[in-house]
């Protein structure tokens, strides 16, 4: 993956262009330019993992940073303050958008170029990894005439991709769709998109108030960040609008608790919330070199307790010249909750968290992130290690996480783990 450039002969313009083009061709999501006392270290993020890519000598360090700032529309004379910019039409790919950010650090300016690729969004919901049980649920949610649908997950888990895929289905002549975003990541023909500018007072909350006077059918809010935005979004959804938004929470149950913490009234939330889609991204096994191996006793127990399935073999990464350490690309694991009348009543009536959990996850109505991930492990899409890497074991499994992690990494014998205690906790994920 490491690349050498002829810095003495190649112009800086060509070096920058080649770095960005090569990173995009390698399906990188970010390029990091990290200044050090002697050189400029270049890393690229592929499938969520940062990889050393190149080393730029001191003599080329400043000209290269200046070139990036020029093509991204930044002030090249300002190096003491952070700046944001964008690069347009550098790569001959309509689906790519490059966002640039600079940050002054002790050894110079650190630059990060984010490569936004919208090909996944344009491919439709069917390409996003939803299982045969979850996909119909998502389609049912967006057919609702009103209510609020939330897509949740940490930063960089593909929330925007899912939202844009849903918007493209909703984007018909009969609907007036308005979005408020920061920033507008993907320009969609036929959709009215608002870019927030907090420095002049155009915040999410202020924009939402104006949007409600524009006769919208569908409203998309880039992110619910504060109490005021949450309350306005919920009120908009109960007055005849379909509202889509994202929020940073771990799962469906935590999303309900987070909105209540934002001082959204229980009776309003119970009436407004239509569904929650929680997702994480895991690395996808390379189909060329993946191989199966016998499952460990611990892995067999996990599948047995979580999915009630007996397994003997499991797929594992190998590595070849078409992938990186056995992985190529990423796939989402999802949890799709449709709010039914029982859950609505429980939210409104301030039901205990334990009882609400049973309503959300009981009777197999909602597949948890762990269950969805294990299904994808069984189908050879990802590895067992990847699923437990992205699940918050410390939070979800409590005091036994140390033994679980050790067993996963082969540092202890899985048979020494107190299996009953472990899976008693596993079942509440």
Phi, psi and omega in degrees: 000333181290139186233140178257137176241148176273087187290340181280329184258323184282134174295151180301324179302314181291324180296313180298313180301317182291321178300312182293316180296316181294320179297319179296320179293334177273007180061035176285147178263338181212152170238125181252128174249105187253112178287139174235175181300335185243325185223173172254116182271130181247127177232152175237147179259113179243125181054039176083001184239130179283134184230136175299132185240315182200164175233119183262127181292162183304324184293336183255350187304303183292315177301324181292315178298319179298319179298317179297320180292326179294310185286346178260006174077028180264168176278111185284346180272350180258113179237004183264345183238150175295148178224156176234145179204184180214148178248125182244142170060025177279323180248139184281060177220114183296334185276357183258139176225133183248122176252137186238138178224135175246150179217119179290124175238181189295334183256011181136209180254123173274133181239135174235126175254119176265126180261107181265116181249119186261013181296328179294319179296318182289343180284344178097168182300328184297340183265002188264006174090010177292137179287170181296340177270329182276326183300314177299328178295317180296316179296324178294321181299315185281355174274350179293140181286334179208176183115175180240130178247126183246134174252122188240158179152171179285173177299135178079026179253015174085019181298315181298321179300316179295316180298314181295325177296320178292320179297323181293331174288321182284343187285087177236165182300328186284349185249140171261107183253128178232134178242153170232119191223160176212094357269177171286107189277324183221121181279123184245119178300137178089357180242135179272112186247130182251130176264119179290148176219089186296334182294338177248010176093002178273078180270174176304314184295315180294320178296321180298320180299319180289322180301321182296343176266006182256018178053054181278151169262319180232134177238131174244124177253122185308317180198136173274107187253338185218171184298318184296315179298319180299316182293318179294319180298316180295317179295323178297324184286336180266001178252026172099013180246147171267122184245129174247139177201172177239156179207149182270092173220170186275322184205184185298315182297317179295331179294317178298315180296321181295318179294323177293324176296332179278014175066030169282128183299141184301316183294329177287316180296318179300325180279326191272319189293122181261317182192161179228130175245111178258140181210155173226162176250135175235154179290142184264133179296138177292121182291344182283322188239357181301150180219160179262152178219161177296135177289144177285161176304322179297314180296320177300318179296320179299311181296322181294315184284324184273315184252353185057041181234136175270126176236152176243328182235158182215147180279149182218151180286151178238295182117130177209185183283359179253004182215183178236109180057032175091001181237146176213112182083179179226158179224150182271144166252136190229157174228118184244117180248124171260125182282116177260181186295325179297318180290321177302313180296322181294320178296313183295322185269008177058047178294147179304150182302321182296320180288323178295323178298319179295323178291323182287314188253353184287158176059023176068019182292323183232121175284127179288168176302321180295316180297316179296319179295318180295326175297322180285332172294315181298328180273003176080017181275329179213181183253161178299321180297322180296319182297312181286344175290322184266344175282134180284086185296320181302320183279318188276330186251356173069222193290343185271004188297329182297313178295322181296312180298317181298317179296320180299318182276003178076020183272341175225166178280120182305335182290343180276351180284144177285086190304316184298317179297315182302312186279341171298322177283324181301324186292346181264007181298000000 
